Amino acid sequence: MRPRGDMPDAEFVAHGRQAVQWVAEYLGHPERYPVLAQVAPGAVRAALPQTPPRAGEAMEVILRDVDRTIIPGITHWNHPSFFAYFAITGSGPGIIGDLLASALNVNGMLWKTSPAATELEEVVMGWLGQMLGLPDGWFGLIMDTASVASLCAIAAAREAVQDHPFRMEGMAGGPRLRMYASEQANSSIEKAGITLGLGQRGVRKIPVDREFRMDAAALRRAVTEDRAAGWRPFCVVATAGTTSTTSIDPIPAIADVCEAEGMWLHVDAAYAGIAAVAPEFRWVLAGCERADSVVVNPHKWLFTPIDCSAFYCRRPDVLRAAFSLVPEYLWTSEGEQSEVHDLANYGVQLGRRFRALKLWFVIRYFGWEGLAARIREHVRLGQELARWVDADPDFERLAPTPLSTVCFRYHPHRLRDRRGAEEELEGLNAGLLDAVNATGQAYLSHTRLGGKFTLRVAIGNIRTTEAHVRAVWELLRATGNRLPAVER
């Protein structure tokens, strides 16, 4: 039996070196693994004991079981041919920063519980705000995901509604609040509405234009209709980089509506906002200086291990009013000082991981220019793939490609003029997606645009090169040619 206490230092060093070596080999040769896990549901669970070990096990055995049991059930988001959803790269410096944060294991809920955690977060958020071109002086803090950041923004918007004490009384007896987002907004916005008591009826989805951007004129009409019907419009969520197509809503025009109607404007820029690190892509955040809150995700396109979501607010006093609750056991004299921010008072969570450390490592190691250069290359690769799709008579692009995500489908030219081909195209593209993903050579996702089953290739992994993009394109073409249902 081991002595009481932690793992001995010498053993920790030995196994730590072994683990770091494993990580280095994993990141250096991710192509050895299929991108998408090739296991059946329940396979991992069946391979694990159903009862915990009564005595401690050797670390060698545990690490061996990672390779034997866990890795087969991993979908490799760090793989350079991971093109589904949006990439979340765990870069080397970010991983090291995360390791040190885990070792320090602090809870940054209050300034006093770890001053460096709070103050580094403030500095890093200031750095990132400068890199994105956001206004000076905005209050920033790190949350886990854009879903939670957006929920907090909408809660602040509710707090800003006059004439009803929502904080004390809840939604009962208050005005019927209505929030607006486009039909292409992330589902987390509607979930936030449900969570905050608005209900799904309290979230009105605004139509989009031909480029899948919110129709600002339709928004204005909807607000007018809702006021006449007894609703209280209070918040609009615009999107800079929609999940399906990465379209950028017309934020300046939406800001005009919000200012005229006295509504909070929150911008969900979780994906596309990071592109503004490269100055020539600052247009993706045009109009955000007029927003009340903005969220971007360093864990999506700034090579920071998940989770790390950067939330900025122009009205931190309202955000604090929505969430601050200080029982006696959390009161500190430092927290009463104006220059001190107890960050737990600005969101849902009391416990706060030291997420700023890994982002600090990433920004310092790569530098502003190094990060911008990598983003530029991903955009170049996305534009190149879009050109390949446009030039191929058997494929068609179904949405604009403003950045590095391409939406398209397989549409063999022999079916172009055939009546009733849409149903066949649905099956062809679903089959093509399944066949490509089953190879383990790449992983793609899909969406539905205008009723059409649409393939998505999202480029954003730090290790993705043109060779990987060309390989998935050739795989798509070759697999499409082998599909059986097309007359040739």
C-alpha positions as CSV (number, residue, x, y, z in Angstrom):
1,M,0.0,0.0,0.0
2,R,1.2,3.5,-0.9
3,P,1.9,5.9,1.9
4,R,-0.6,8.6,2.5
5,G,-0.1,11.9,0.6
6,D,0.4,12.7,-3.0
7,M,2.5,11.0,-5.7
8,P,6.1,11.3,-4.8
9,D,8.1,14.0,-6.5
10,A,10.4,11.6,-8.3
11,E,7.6,9.5,-9.6
12,F,5.7,12.7,-10.7
13,V,8.7,13.8,-12.7
14,A,9.2,10.4,-14.3
15,H,5.6,10.1,-15.4
16,G,5.3,13.7,-16.2
17,R,8.1,13.3,-18.7
18,Q,6.5,10.2,-20.1
19,A,3.2,12.1,-20.5
20,V,4.8,15.1,-22.2
21,Q,6.7,12.8,-24.6
22,W,3.4,11.2,-25.4
23,V,1.8,14.6,-26.1
24,A,4.7,15.6,-28.3
25,E,4.5,12.4,-30.4
26,Y,0.7,12.7,-30.6
27,L,0.9,16.3,-31.8
28,G,3.8,15.5,-34.2
29,H,2.0,12.6,-35.9
30,P,-1.8,13.0,-35.6
31,E,-2.3,11.4,-39.0
32,R,-1.7,8.0,-37.5
33,Y,-5.2,8.2,-36.1
34,P,-8.6,8.3,-37.9
35,V,-10.0,11.8,-37.4
36,L,-13.5,10.5,-36.5
37,A,-13.7,7.9,-33.8
38,Q,-14.4,4.5,-35.4
39,V,-16.2,2.9,-32.5
40,A,-19.8,1.8,-31.9
41,P,-21.9,3.4,-29.2
42,G,-21.1,1.8,-25.9
43,A,-17.8,0.3,-26.9
44,V,-15.7,2.5,-24.6
45,R,-18.0,2.1,-21.7
46,A,-18.0,-1.7,-22.2
47,A,-14.2,-1.8,-22.2
48,L,-14.0,-0.1,-18.8
49,P,-14.6,-1.7,-15.4
50,Q,-18.0,-1.1,-13.9
51,T,-16.6,-0.7,-10.4
52,P,-13.7,1.5,-9.2
53,P,-10.4,0.0,-8.2
54,R,-10.1,-0.8,-4.4
55,A,-6.4,-0.2,-4.4
56,G,-4.3,2.3,-6.4
57,E,-3.0,1.2,-9.7
58,A,0.4,1.8,-11.3
59,M,0.7,4.9,-13.5
60,E,2.2,2.8,-16.2
61,V,-1.0,0.7,-16.4
62,I,-3.2,3.9,-16.4
63,L,-1.2,5.5,-19.3
64,R,-1.3,2.2,-21.2
65,D,-5.0,2.1,-20.9
66,V,-5.2,5.6,-22.4
67,D,-3.8,4.2,-25.6
68,R,-5.7,0.9,-25.5
69,T,-9.2,2.1,-24.4
70,I,-9.5,5.9,-24.6
71,I,-7.7,6.8,-27.8
72,P,-9.9,4.5,-30.0
73,G,-12.9,6.5,-28.8
74,I,-11.5,9.9,-29.4
75,T,-12.5,12.1,-32.3
76,H,-9.3,14.1,-32.9
77,W,-10.1,17.8,-32.9
78,N,-6.3,18.5,-33.0
79,H,-6.0,16.6,-36.3
80,P,-5.1,18.8,-39.3
81,S,-7.9,17.1,-41.3
82,F,-10.5,17.9,-38.8
83,F,-12.8,20.2,-40.9
84,A,-16.1,19.7,-39.0
85,Y,-17.8,22.5,-37.0
86,F,-15.0,24.9,-36.1
87,A,-11.4,23.9,-35.2
88,I,-10.3,24.1,-31.6
89,T,-6.5,23.8,-31.7
90,G,-4.6,22.9,-28.6
91,S,-1.3,24.5,-29.5
92,G,2.0,23.7,-27.7
93,P,2.2,26.9,-25.7
94,G,-1.4,26.8,-24.8
95,I,-1.0,23.2,-23.6
96,I,1.9,24.2,-21.4
97,G,0.0,27.2,-20.0
98,D,-2.9,24.9,-19.2
99,L,-0.6,22.4,-17.5
100,L,0.8,25.2,-15.2
101,A,-2.8,26.4,-14.5
102,S,-3.8,22.9,-13.5
103,A,-0.7,22.7,-11.2
104,L,-1.5,26.0,-9.6
105,N,-5.1,24.9,-9.3
106,V,-6.4,28.3,-8.1
107,N,-10.0,29.5,-8.0
108,G,-10.0,33.1,-9.3
109,M,-13.4,34.0,-8.0
110,L,-12.2,36.9,-6.0
111,W,-9.2,39.2,-6.4
112,K,-8.0,38.0,-3.0
113,T,-8.2,34.3,-3.8
114,S,-5.4,34.8,-6.4
115,P,-4.5,38.4,-7.4
116,A,-2.4,37.3,-10.3
117,A,-5.2,35.3,-11.8
118,T,-7.5,38.3,-11.8
119,E,-4.9,40.9,-12.9
120,L,-3.4,38.7,-15.6
121,E,-6.9,38.2,-17.0
122,E,-7.5,41.9,-17.1
123,V,-4.2,42.5,-18.9
124,V,-4.7,39.7,-21.4
125,M,-8.2,40.8,-22.2
126,G,-6.8,44.2,-22.8
127,W,-4.2,42.8,-25.2
128,L,-6.8,40.8,-27.1
129,G,-9.1,43.8,-27.3
130,Q,-6.3,45.8,-28.9
131,M,-5.6,43.0,-31.3
132,L,-9.2,42.9,-32.3
133,G,-9.6,46.7,-32.6
134,L,-12.2,46.9,-29.9
135,P,-12.8,50.3,-28.1
136,D,-10.4,51.2,-25.3
137,G,-11.8,50.8,-21.8
138,W,-14.3,48.0,-22.4
139,F,-14.5,45.6,-19.5
140,G,-13.4,42.1,-20.4
141,L,-13.3,38.7,-18.7
142,I,-12.9,35.1,-19.7
143,M,-15.8,32.6,-19.6
144,D,-15.9,29.0,-20.5
145,T,-17.9,29.2,-23.8
146,A,-19.7,31.7,-25.9
147,S,-23.0,30.0,-24.9
148,V,-22.5,31.1,-21.3
149,A,-21.1,34.5,-22.3
150,S,-24.2,35.1,-24.5
151,L,-26.5,34.0,-21.7
152,C,-24.8,36.5,-19.3
153,A,-25.1,39.3,-21.9
154,I,-28.8,38.6,-22.3
155,A,-29.2,38.6,-18.5
156,A,-27.5,42.0,-18.4
157,A,-29.9,43.2,-21.2
158,R,-32.8,42.0,-19.1
159,E,-31.3,43.8,-16.1
160,A,-31.2,47.0,-18.1
161,V,-35.0,47.0,-18.7
162,Q,-36.6,49.8,-16.8
163,D,-39.6,49.7,-14.6
164,H,-39.5,46.1,-13.4
165,P,-37.4,44.5,-10.6
166,F,-36.5,41.3,-12.5
167,R,-33.7,40.6,-10.1
168,M,-36.0,40.5,-7.1
169,E,-39.3,39.4,-8.6
170,G,-38.3,37.2,-11.5
171,M,-40.3,37.3,-14.7
172,A,-43.7,37.1,-12.9
173,G,-45.8,40.1,-13.5
174,G,-43.3,41.9,-15.7
175,P,-43.6,42.9,-19.3
176,R,-43.5,40.3,-22.0
177,L,-39.9,40.6,-23.1
178,R,-38.8,39.7,-26.6
179,M,-35.3,39.2,-27.9
180,Y,-34.3,39.0,-31.6
181,A,-31.7,37.0,-33.5
182,S,-31.4,35.8,-37.1
183,E,-32.7,32.5,-38.4
184,Q,-29.0,31.5,-38.6
185,A,-28.1,32.4,-35.0
186,N,-26.5,29.7,-32.9
187,S,-28.9,27.5,-31.0
188,S,-27.3,28.7,-27.7
189,I,-29.1,32.0,-28.1
190,E,-32.5,30.3,-28.0
191,K,-31.3,28.1,-25.1
192,A,-30.3,31.3,-23.2
193,G,-33.8,32.6,-23.8
194,I,-35.3,29.4,-22.4
195,T,-33.0,29.5,-19.4
196,L,-33.7,33.1,-18.5
197,G,-37.4,32.6,-18.6
198,L,-38.2,34.3,-21.9
199,G,-39.4,31.0,-23.4
200,Q,-39.1,30.2,-27.0
201,R,-41.9,32.6,-27.8
202,G,-39.8,35.3,-26.4
203,V,-37.1,34.7,-29.0
204,R,-38.1,36.0,-32.4
205,K,-36.1,34.8,-35.3
206,I,-35.5,37.4,-38.1
207,P,-35.2,36.4,-41.7
208,V,-31.9,36.5,-43.6
209,D,-30.9,37.8,-47.0
210,R,-29.5,35.8,-49.9
211,E,-26.1,35.8,-48.1
212,F,-27.6,34.4,-44.9
213,R,-27.2,37.7,-43.0
214,M,-29.9,39.2,-40.7
215,D,-32.3,41.5,-42.6
216,A,-32.1,44.7,-40.6
217,A,-35.3,46.1,-42.3
218,A,-37.2,43.0,-41.2
219,L,-35.8,43.5,-37.7
220,R,-37.1,47.0,-37.6
221,R,-40.6,45.8,-38.8
222,A,-40.6,43.0,-36.2
223,V,-39.9,45.4,-33.3
224,T,-42.7,47.7,-34.4
225,E,-45.1,44.8,-34.7
226,D,-44.2,43.4,-31.3
227,R,-44.6,46.8,-29.5
228,A,-48.0,47.1,-31.0
229,A,-48.9,43.6,-29.8
230,G,-47.8,44.3,-26.2
231,W,-44.3,42.9,-26.3
232,R,-41.3,44.7,-24.7
233,P,-38.4,44.4,-27.2
234,F,-35.2,44.5,-25.1
235,C,-32.3,42.8,-26.9
236,V,-30.9,41.9,-30.3
237,V,-28.2,39.2,-30.8
238,A,-26.3,39.8,-34.0
239,T,-23.8,37.3,-35.3
240,A,-20.3,37.8,-36.8
241,G,-19.7,34.4,-38.3
242,T,-22.8,32.3,-38.2
243,T,-22.4,28.6,-37.4
244,S,-23.6,27.3,-40.7
245,T,-22.1,29.7,-43.2
246,T,-19.9,32.2,-41.2
247,S,-22.0,35.1,-42.6
248,I,-21.6,38.5,-41.0
249,D,-24.8,40.2,-39.9
250,P,-25.0,43.9,-40.9
251,I,-24.0,45.1,-37.4
252,P,-24.0,48.9,-38.1
253,A,-27.6,48.7,-39.5
254,I,-28.7,46.5,-36.5
255,A,-27.0,49.0,-34.1
256,D,-29.2,51.8,-35.7
257,V,-32.3,49.8,-34.8
258,C,-31.1,49.1,-31.3
259,E,-30.2,52.7,-30.6
260,A,-33.5,53.9,-31.9
261,E,-35.5,51.4,-29.9
262,G,-33.5,51.4,-26.7
263,M,-32.4,47.8,-27.0
264,W,-29.2,46.0,-25.8
265,L,-27.0,44.8,-28.7
266,H,-25.0,41.7,-28.1
267,V,-22.7,40.4,-30.9
268,D,-21.9,36.7,-31.0
269,A,-18.5,36.8,-32.8
270,A,-17.4,33.5,-31.4
271,Y,-15.8,32.3,-34.6
272,A,-15.3,35.2,-37.0
273,G,-14.3,37.8,-34.5
274,I,-10.9,36.3,-34.1
275,A,-10.2,37.1,-37.8
276,A,-9.9,40.7,-36.8
277,V,-6.5,39.9,-35.3
278,A,-5.3,40.4,-38.9
279,P,-6.0,44.1,-39.5
280,E,-7.3,43.6,-43.0
281,F,-10.1,41.5,-41.6
282,R,-11.3,44.1,-39.0
283,W,-14.4,44.5,-41.2
284,V,-15.9,41.4,-39.5
285,L,-16.3,43.5,-36.3
286,A,-17.5,46.7,-38.0
287,G,-20.1,48.3,-35.9
288,C,-19.2,46.4,-32.7
289,E,-18.0,49.6,-31.1
290,R,-21.7,50.5,-30.8
291,A,-22.6,47.1,-29.2
292,D,-23.2,46.7,-25.5
293,S,-21.4,43.4,-25.4
294,V,-19.3,41.1,-27.7
295,V,-17.9,37.6,-27.3
296,V,-15.1,36.0,-29.3
297,N,-13.6,32.5,-28.7
298,P,-9.8,32.1,-28.6
299,H,-10.4,28.4,-28.3
300,K,-11.9,28.4,-31.8
301,W,-9.3,30.2,-34.0
302,L,-6.6,31.5,-31.7
303,F,-5.1,28.1,-30.9
304,T,-5.9,28.1,-27.2
305,P,-7.1,24.8,-25.7
306,I,-10.8,24.7,-24.9
307,D,-12.3,26.3,-23.0
308,C,-11.6,30.0,-23.3
309,S,-14.2,32.5,-24.4
310,A,-13.4,36.2,-24.2
311,F,-16.4,38.4,-23.2
312,Y,-16.4,42.2,-23.5
313,C,-19.0,44.5,-22.1
314,R,-19.4,48.3,-22.6
315,R,-21.7,48.5,-19.5
316,P,-20.0,46.4,-16.8
317,D,-22.1,48.2,-14.1
318,V,-25.3,46.6,-15.6
319,L,-23.6,43.2,-15.9
320,R,-22.5,43.4,-12.2
321,A,-26.0,44.4,-11.2
322,A,-27.4,41.3,-12.8
323,F,-25.0,38.9,-11.1
324,S,-23.3,40.3,-8.0
325,L,-24.3,38.5,-4.8
326,V,-21.8,38.8,-1.9
327,P,-22.5,36.7,1.2
328,E,-20.5,37.3,4.3
329,Y,-18.1,34.5,3.6
330,L,-17.1,36.1,0.3
331,W,-16.7,39.6,1.6
332,T,-13.2,41.1,1.5
333,S,-12.0,44.6,2.2
334,E,-10.1,44.5,-1.1
335,G,-13.3,43.8,-3.0
336,E,-14.6,47.2,-1.8
337,Q,-11.9,49.1,-3.6
338,S,-12.7,50.6,-7.0
339,E,-9.6,49.3,-8.7
340,V,-10.3,45.7,-7.7
341,H,-12.7,43.4,-9.7
342,D,-14.0,40.3,-8.1
343,L,-14.7,38.6,-11.4
344,A,-17.3,36.1,-10.0
345,N,-19.6,39.1,-9.6
346,Y,-19.8,39.5,-13.4
347,G,-21.3,36.1,-14.4
348,V,-23.0,32.9,-13.4
349,Q,-20.0,31.0,-12.1
350,L,-18.5,31.4,-8.7
351,G,-15.6,29.1,-9.3
352,R,-13.2,30.4,-12.0
353,R,-10.3,28.5,-13.6
354,F,-7.1,30.3,-14.4
355,R,-7.9,30.4,-18.1
356,A,-5.9,33.6,-18.7
357,L,-2.6,31.8,-18.3
358,K,-2.9,29.6,-21.4
359,L,-4.1,32.6,-23.5
360,W,-1.1,34.6,-22.2
361,F,1.2,31.8,-23.2
362,V,-0.3,31.7,-26.7
363,I,-0.2,35.4,-27.4
364,R,3.4,35.8,-26.0
365,Y,4.8,32.7,-27.9
366,F,3.3,33.4,-31.3
367,G,3.0,37.2,-31.1
368,W,0.3,39.4,-32.7
369,E,1.9,39.1,-36.1
370,G,2.5,35.3,-35.9
371,L,-1.2,34.8,-35.0
372,A,-2.3,37.1,-37.8
373,A,-0.2,35.2,-40.3
374,R,-1.7,31.9,-39.4
375,I,-5.2,33.3,-39.7
376,R,-4.4,34.8,-43.1
377,E,-3.2,31.4,-44.3
378,H,-6.4,29.7,-43.2
379,V,-8.4,32.3,-45.0
380,R,-6.3,31.8,-48.1
381,L,-6.9,28.1,-47.9
382,G,-10.6,28.6,-47.6
383,Q,-10.7,30.8,-50.7
384,E,-8.6,28.3,-52.6
385,L,-11.0,25.5,-51.8
386,A,-13.9,27.7,-52.8
387,R,-12.3,28.3,-56.2
388,W,-11.8,24.5,-56.7
389,V,-15.5,23.9,-55.9
390,D,-16.6,26.7,-58.3
391,A,-14.4,25.2,-61.1
392,D,-15.7,21.7,-60.8
393,P,-18.9,20.9,-62.8
394,D,-19.9,18.3,-60.3
395,F,-20.0,20.5,-57.3
396,E,-21.7,23.8,-56.4
397,R,-21.1,26.3,-53.6
398,L,-24.3,27.1,-51.6
399,A,-23.1,30.1,-49.7
400,P,-20.5,32.9,-49.9
401,T,-17.1,32.2,-48.4
402,P,-16.1,35.3,-46.4
403,L,-13.4,33.6,-44.5
404,S,-12.2,30.0,-44.2
405,T,-15.4,27.9,-44.1
406,V,-16.8,26.6,-47.4
407,C,-20.4,25.4,-47.8
408,F,-21.1,23.4,-50.9
409,R,-22.7,20.2,-52.2
410,Y,-22.1,17.4,-54.7
411,H,-24.3,18.1,-57.7
412,P,-23.3,15.9,-60.7
413,H,-23.7,17.8,-63.9
414,R,-25.9,15.1,-65.3
415,L,-28.5,15.9,-62.7
416,R,-28.5,19.7,-63.2
417,D,-31.6,19.7,-65.4
418,R,-33.4,16.7,-64.1
419,R,-36.8,17.3,-62.5
420,G,-37.2,16.0,-59.0
421,A,-33.4,15.7,-58.5
422,E,-33.4,17.4,-55.1
423,E,-34.4,14.2,-53.2
424,E,-31.7,12.3,-55.0
425,L,-29.2,15.0,-54.2
426,E,-30.1,14.8,-50.5
427,G,-29.3,11.2,-50.4
428,L,-26.1,11.6,-52.5
429,N,-24.7,14.2,-50.2
430,A,-25.6,12.5,-47.0
431,G,-24.0,9.3,-48.4
432,L,-20.9,11.3,-49.5
433,L,-20.5,12.8,-46.1
434,D,-20.8,9.4,-44.4
435,A,-18.4,7.8,-46.8
436,V,-15.7,10.4,-46.4
437,N,-16.0,10.4,-42.6
438,A,-15.9,6.7,-42.5
439,T,-12.4,6.6,-44.2
440,G,-10.9,8.2,-41.1
441,Q,-8.8,10.5,-43.4
442,A,-10.9,13.6,-42.7
443,Y,-14.0,14.7,-40.8
444,L,-16.6,17.1,-42.2
445,S,-19.9,18.3,-40.9
446,H,-23.1,19.4,-42.6
447,T,-25.9,22.0,-42.4
448,R,-29.0,22.8,-44.3
449,L,-29.3,25.9,-46.4
450,G,-32.5,26.8,-48.2
451,G,-33.7,23.2,-47.6
452,K,-30.6,21.8,-49.3
453,F,-28.3,19.3,-47.5
454,T,-25.0,21.2,-47.4
455,L,-21.4,20.0,-46.8
456,R,-19.1,22.2,-44.7
457,V,-15.3,22.3,-44.7
458,A,-14.1,24.6,-41.9
459,I,-10.4,25.4,-41.9
460,G,-8.8,26.7,-38.7
461,N,-6.4,24.1,-37.2
462,I,-2.9,25.4,-36.7
463,R,-1.4,22.3,-38.3
464,T,-3.6,22.3,-41.4
465,T,-1.7,22.9,-44.6
466,E,-2.7,23.2,-48.2
467,A,-1.8,19.5,-48.6
468,H,-4.5,18.6,-46.1
469,V,-7.1,20.7,-47.9
470,R,-6.2,19.4,-51.3
471,A,-6.3,15.8,-49.9
472,V,-9.9,16.2,-48.6
473,W,-10.9,17.8,-51.9
474,E,-9.6,14.9,-53.8
475,L,-11.2,12.5,-51.4
476,L,-14.5,14.2,-51.9
477,R,-14.2,14.0,-55.7
478,A,-13.1,10.4,-55.8
479,T,-15.7,9.3,-53.3
480,G,-18.4,11.2,-55.3
481,N,-17.4,9.4,-58.5
482,R,-17.8,6.0,-56.7
483,L,-21.3,6.7,-55.4
484,P,-23.7,4.2,-57.1
485,A,-26.9,6.2,-57.5
486,V,-25.9,8.5,-60.3
487,E,-26.5,7.8,-64.0
488,R,-23.3,8.1,-66.0
